[in-house]
């Protein structure tokens, strides 16, 4: 989730995977896949940066093998680099 600010300075969190498009006319408007629209104070660039940071964090957590809620390391073998299997066999 990313946190954005309404025009009345109240903040709310939104799932960036559900944003269909972003308009700037002159206010930044988030158009959701269900048609809902949210006008926010952040610029287009700021929203895109927040989305990129959110996705980088999700990917980082997936590769770290750490549970974000507890901080404990899991025993999932798929998070270990030595457990990665190439999609195509190597040519000899």
SEDREN-6683 format. One record per atom (N, C-alpha, C, O): residue number from 1; x, y negated, z; chain; atom name. Coordinates in steps of 0.2 Angstrom, whole numbers. Atoms other than C-alpha are relative to their C-alpha. Example, Ala and Ser with C-alpha at 12.3 -4.5 7.8 and 13.67 -1.06 7.14 Angstrom:
<atoms>
> nr; east; north; up; kette; atom
> 1; 4; 6; 0; A; N
> 1; 62; 22; 39; A; CA
> 1; 4; -6; 0; A; C
> 1; 9; -5; 3; A; O
> 2; -4; 6; -1; A; N
> 2; 68; 5; 36; A; CA
> 2; -4; -5; 3; A; C
> 2; -1; -11; 4; A; O
</atoms>
This chain:
<atoms>
> nr; east; north; up; kette; atom
> 1; 4; 6; 0; A; N
> 1; 0; 0; 0; A; CA
> 1; 4; -6; 0; A; C
> 1; 10; -6; 3; A; O
> 2; -4; 7; 0; A; N
> 2; 6; -18; -3; A; CA
> 2; -5; -5; 3; A; C
> 2; -11; -4; 3; A; O
> 3; 4; 5; -4; A; N
> 3; 0; -33; 7; A; CA
> 3; 0; -6; -4; A; C
> 3; 5; -9; -6; A; O
> 4; 1; 6; 4; A; N
> 4; -7; -48; -3; A; CA
> 4; -4; -5; 4; A; C
> 4; -7; -3; 9; A; O
> 5; 4; 5; -4; A; N
> 5; -15; -64; 3; A; CA
> 5; -5; -3; -4; A; C
> 5; -4; -5; -10; A; O
> 6; 6; 4; 4; A; N
> 6; -32; -71; -2; A; CA
> 6; 1; -7; 1; A; C
> 6; 6; -10; 4; A; O
> 7; -1; 7; 0; A; N
> 7; -34; -89; -5; A; CA
> 7; -2; -4; 7; A; C
> 7; 0; -9; 8; A; O
> 8; 1; 3; -7; A; N
> 8; -41; -92; 13; A; CA
> 8; 5; 2; 5; A; C
> 8; 4; 2; 11; A; O
> 9; -6; -2; -5; A; N
> 9; -24; -85; 20; A; CA
> 9; -1; 6; 4; A; C
> 9; 3; 8; 8; A; O
> 10; 0; -6; -4; A; N
> 10; -31; -69; 26; A; CA
> 10; 4; 6; -5; A; C
> 10; 3; 5; -11; A; O
> 11; -4; -5; 4; A; N
> 11; -20; -54; 21; A; CA
> 11; -4; 7; 0; A; C
> 11; -8; 8; 5; A; O
> 12; 3; -6; 1; A; N
> 12; -26; -37; 15; A; CA
> 12; 5; 5; -3; A; C
> 12; 9; 2; -7; A; O
> 13; -5; -5; 4; A; N
> 13; -17; -21; 9; A; CA
> 13; -4; 3; -5; A; C
> 13; -11; 4; -5; A; O
> 14; 3; -2; 6; A; N
> 14; -21; -14; -8; A; CA
> 14; 4; 6; -3; A; C
> 14; 10; 5; -2; A; O
> 15; -4; -5; 3; A; N
> 15; -16; 2; -17; A; CA
> 15; 2; -2; -7; A; C
> 15; -2; -3; -11; A; O
> 16; -2; 3; 6; A; N
> 16; -6; -4; -31; A; CA
> 16; -1; 5; -6; A; C
> 16; -1; 3; -12; A; O
> 17; 1; -4; 5; A; N
> 17; -9; 12; -41; A; CA
> 17; -7; -1; -3; A; C
> 17; -9; 2; -8; A; O
> 18; 7; 2; 2; A; N
> 18; -27; 6; -43; A; CA
> 18; -1; -6; -4; A; C
> 18; -6; -8; -6; A; O
> 19; 0; 6; 4; A; N
> 19; -22; -10; -51; A; CA
> 19; 0; 1; -7; A; C
> 19; 5; 4; -10; A; O
> 20; 0; -1; 7; A; N
> 20; -27; -10; -69; A; CA
> 20; 4; -5; -4; A; C
> 20; 8; -4; -9; A; O
> 21; -4; 5; 3; A; N
> 21; -20; -27; -74; A; CA
> 21; 0; -6; 5; A; C
> 21; -4; -6; 9; A; O
> 22; -1; 6; -4; A; N
> 22; -15; -44; -67; A; CA
> 22; -1; -6; -5; A; C
> 22; 3; -6; -10; A; O
> 23; 1; 7; 4; A; N
> 23; -21; -61; -74; A; CA
> 23; 3; -6; 4; A; C
> 23; 3; -6; 10; A; O
> 24; -2; 6; -3; A; N
> 24; -14; -78; -71; A; CA
> 24; -4; -5; -3; A; C
> 24; -2; -7; -9; A; O
> 25; 4; 5; 4; A; N
> 25; -27; -91; -75; A; CA
> 25; -4; -5; 5; A; C
> 25; -10; -4; 5; A; O
> 26; -7; 1; -2; A; N
> 26; -21; -102; -65; A; CA
> 26; 1; 4; 6; A; C
> 26; 7; 5; 8; A; O
> 27; -2; -4; -6; A; N
> 27; -23; -91; -49; A; CA
> 27; 1; 7; -3; A; C
> 27; -1; 10; -8; A; O
> 28; -1; -7; 2; A; N
> 28; -17; -73; -49; A; CA
> 28; -6; 4; 2; A; C
> 28; -8; 4; 8; A; O
> 29; 6; -4; -1; A; N
> 29; -31; -61; -51; A; CA
> 29; 2; 7; -1; A; C
> 29; 4; 9; -7; A; O
> 30; -1; -7; 1; A; N
> 30; -29; -42; -48; A; CA
> 30; -7; 3; -2; A; C
> 30; -12; 2; 1; A; O
> 31; 5; -4; 2; A; N
> 31; -41; -32; -58; A; CA
> 31; 1; 7; 1; A; C
> 31; 6; 10; -2; A; O
> 32; -1; -7; -2; A; N
> 32; -44; -15; -51; A; CA
> 32; -3; 5; -5; A; C
> 32; -7; 3; -10; A; O
> 33; 2; -5; 5; A; N
> 33; -48; 1; -61; A; CA
> 33; -8; 1; 1; A; C
> 33; -11; 2; -4; A; O
> 34; 7; 0; -1; A; N
> 34; -66; 0; -54; A; CA
> 34; -4; -6; -2; A; C
> 34; -10; -7; -1; A; O
> 35; 3; 6; 2; A; N
> 35; -69; -17; -60; A; CA
> 35; 1; -6; 5; A; C
> 35; -1; -12; 4; A; O
> 36; -1; 5; -6; A; N
> 36; -66; -26; -43; A; CA
> 36; 5; -5; -2; A; C
> 36; 10; -3; -5; A; O
> 37; -6; 5; 1; A; N
> 37; -56; -42; -44; A; CA
> 37; 1; -4; 7; A; C
> 37; -3; -5; 11; A; O
> 38; -2; 3; -6; A; N
> 38; -46; -50; -31; A; CA
> 38; 5; -6; -2; A; C
> 38; 9; -5; -5; A; O
> 39; -4; 6; 2; A; N
> 39; -39; -68; -32; A; CA
> 39; 5; 0; 6; A; C
> 39; 3; -1; 12; A; O
> 40; -5; 0; -5; A; N
> 40; -22; -69; -22; A; CA
> 40; 4; -6; -1; A; C
> 40; 5; -9; -6; A; O
> 41; -4; 6; 0; A; N
> 41; -10; -83; -18; A; CA
> 41; 7; 2; -3; A; C
> 41; 11; -3; -5; A; O
> 42; -7; -2; 2; A; N
> 42; 6; -73; -23; A; CA
> 42; 0; -1; -8; A; C
> 42; -5; 0; -11; A; O
> 43; 0; 1; 8; A; N
> 43; 12; -76; -41; A; CA
> 43; 1; 7; -3; A; C
> 43; 1; 12; 0; A; O
> 44; 0; -6; 3; A; N
> 44; 12; -63; -54; A; CA
> 44; 7; 4; 1; A; C
> 44; 7; 10; 2; A; O
> 45; -7; -3; -1; A; N
> 45; 31; -60; -52; A; CA
> 45; 0; 3; 7; A; C
> 45; 3; 8; 8; A; O
> 46; 0; -3; -7; A; N
> 46; 29; -58; -33; A; CA
> 46; -4; 7; 1; A; C
> 46; -2; 11; 4; A; O
> 47; 4; -6; 0; A; N
> 47; 15; -45; -35; A; CA
> 47; 4; 6; -3; A; C
> 47; 4; 11; -1; A; O
> 48; -4; -6; 4; A; N
> 48; 26; -35; -48; A; CA
> 48; 5; 2; 5; A; C
> 48; 7; 8; 5; A; O
> 49; -6; -2; -4; A; N
> 49; 41; -36; -36; A; CA
> 49; -3; 4; 6; A; C
> 49; 1; 9; 8; A; O
> 50; 2; -4; -6; A; N
> 50; 30; -29; -21; A; CA
> 50; -2; 7; -3; A; C
> 50; -1; 12; 1; A; O
> 51; 2; -7; 2; A; N
> 51; 23; -15; -32; A; CA
> 51; 7; 4; -2; A; C
> 51; 7; 10; 0; A; O
> 52; -6; -3; 2; A; N
> 52; 41; -11; -38; A; CA
> 52; 3; 3; 7; A; C
> 52; 6; 8; 7; A; O
> 53; -3; -2; -6; A; N
> 53; 47; -11; -20; A; CA
> 53; -4; 6; 4; A; C
> 53; -1; 10; 7; A; O
> 54; 4; -5; -3; A; N
> 54; 33; 0; -14; A; CA
> 54; 1; 7; -4; A; C
> 54; 2; 12; 0; A; O
> 55; -1; -6; 4; A; N
> 55; 36; 13; -28; A; CA
> 55; 7; 3; 2; A; C
> 55; 8; 9; 2; A; O
> 56; -7; -2; -2; A; N
> 56; 55; 13; -24; A; CA
> 56; 0; 3; 7; A; C
> 56; 4; 8; 8; A; O
> 57; 0; -3; -6; A; N
> 57; 51; 16; -6; A; CA
> 57; -3; 7; 0; A; C
> 57; -1; 12; 4; A; O
> 58; 3; -7; 1; A; N
> 58; 39; 31; -10; A; CA
> 58; 5; 5; -3; A; C
> 58; 6; 10; 0; A; O
> 59; -4; -5; 3; A; N
> 59; 52; 39; -21; A; CA
> 59; 6; 1; 5; A; C
> 59; 8; 7; 5; A; O
> 60; -5; -1; -5; A; N
> 60; 66; 36; -8; A; CA
> 60; -2; 4; 6; A; C
> 60; 2; 9; 8; A; O
> 61; 3; -4; -5; A; N
> 61; 55; 44; 5; A; CA
> 61; 0; 7; -2; A; C
> 61; 1; 12; 2; A; O
> 62; 1; -7; 3; A; N
> 62; 52; 59; -6; A; CA
> 62; 7; 3; -1; A; C
> 62; 7; 9; 0; A; O
> 63; -7; -3; 1; A; N
> 63; 71; 62; -9; A; CA
> 63; 3; 0; 6; A; C
> 63; 8; 4; 7; A; O
> 64; -4; 0; -7; A; N
> 64; 76; 58; 9; A; CA
> 64; -1; 7; 4; A; C
> 64; 3; 9; 8; A; O
> 65; 2; -6; -4; A; N
> 65; 67; 74; 16; A; CA
> 65; -2; -2; 7; A; C
> 65; -2; 2; 11; A; O
> 66; 2; 2; -6; A; N
> 66; 62; 63; 30; A; CA
> 66; -8; -2; 0; A; C
> 66; -10; -5; -4; A; O
> 67; 7; 1; 0; A; N
> 67; 44; 62; 36; A; CA
> 67; -1; -8; 2; A; C
> 67; 2; -9; 8; A; O
> 68; 1; 7; -1; A; N
> 68; 39; 43; 36; A; CA
> 68; -3; -1; 6; A; C
> 68; -2; -6; 10; A; O
> 69; 4; 2; -6; A; N
> 69; 27; 44; 51; A; CA
> 69; 4; 3; 6; A; C
> 69; 3; -1; 11; A; O
> 70; -4; -2; -6; A; N
> 70; 39; 54; 63; A; CA
> 70; 7; -1; -1; A; C
> 70; 10; -1; 5; A; O
> 71; -7; 1; 1; A; N
> 71; 56; 51; 56; A; CA
> 71; 4; 6; 0; A; C
> 71; 10; 6; 0; A; O
> 72; -4; -7; 0; A; N
> 72; 60; 70; 57; A; CA
> 72; 1; 2; -7; A; C
> 72; -2; 1; -12; A; O
> 73; -2; -3; 6; A; N
> 73; 69; 79; 44; A; CA
> 73; -4; 7; -1; A; C
> 73; -5; 11; 3; A; O
> 74; 4; -7; 2; A; N
> 74; 58; 93; 35; A; CA
> 74; 5; 5; -2; A; C
> 74; 11; 4; -4; A; O
> 75; -4; -6; 2; A; N
> 75; 64; 110; 30; A; CA
> 75; -2; 1; -7; A; C
> 75; -1; 7; -10; A; O
> 76; 2; -1; 7; A; N
> 76; 57; 108; 12; A; CA
> 76; 6; 1; -4; A; C
> 76; 10; -4; -5; A; O
> 77; -6; -1; 4; A; N
> 77; 70; 116; 1; A; CA
> 77; 0; -4; -7; A; C
> 77; 6; -5; -10; A; O
> 78; 1; 4; 6; A; N
> 78; 64; 105; -14; A; CA
> 78; 3; -7; 1; A; C
> 78; 4; -11; -4; A; O
> 79; -3; 7; -2; A; N
> 79; 71; 89; -5; A; CA
> 79; 8; 1; 0; A; C
> 79; 11; -4; 1; A; O
> 80; -7; -1; 0; A; N
> 80; 89; 97; -5; A; CA
> 80; 3; -1; -7; A; C
> 80; 0; 2; -12; A; O
> 81; -3; 0; 7; A; N
> 81; 100; 92; -20; A; CA
> 81; 2; 6; -3; A; C
> 81; 2; 7; -9; A; O
> 82; -3; -7; 3; A; N
> 82; 107; 110; -22; A; CA
> 82; -6; 4; -2; A; C
> 82; -5; 9; -5; A; O
> 83; 6; -4; 2; A; N
> 83; 89; 116; -24; A; CA
> 83; -3; -2; -7; A; C
> 83; -8; 1; -9; A; O
> 84; 3; 2; 6; A; N
> 84; 86; 106; -40; A; CA
> 84; 2; 5; -6; A; C
> 84; 7; 6; -7; A; O
> 85; -1; -4; 6; A; N
> 85; 83; 117; -55; A; CA
> 85; -1; -4; -6; A; C
> 85; -6; -7; -7; A; O
> 86; 1; 4; 6; A; N
> 86; 86; 110; -72; A; CA
> 86; -6; 3; -4; A; C
> 86; -8; 8; -4; A; O
> 87; 6; -2; 4; A; N
> 87; 71; 110; -84; A; CA
> 87; 2; 4; -6; A; C
> 87; -2; 9; -8; A; O
> 88; -2; -4; 5; A; N
> 88; 81; 117; -98; A; CA
> 88; 6; 4; 2; A; C
> 88; 11; 1; 5; A; O
> 89; -6; -3; -1; A; N
> 89; 94; 130; -97; A; CA
> 89; 6; -3; -3; A; C
> 89; 6; -6; -9; A; O
> 90; -6; 3; 3; A; N
> 90; 112; 124; -100; A; CA
> 90; 2; 5; -6; A; C
> 90; 2; 11; -6; A; O
> 91; -3; -4; 5; A; N
> 91; 120; 129; -116; A; CA
> 91; 7; 2; 1; A; C
> 91; 11; -3; 4; A; O
> 92; -7; -2; -1; A; N
> 92; 136; 139; -115; A; CA
> 92; 5; -1; -6; A; C
> 92; 11; 0; -5; A; O
</atoms>
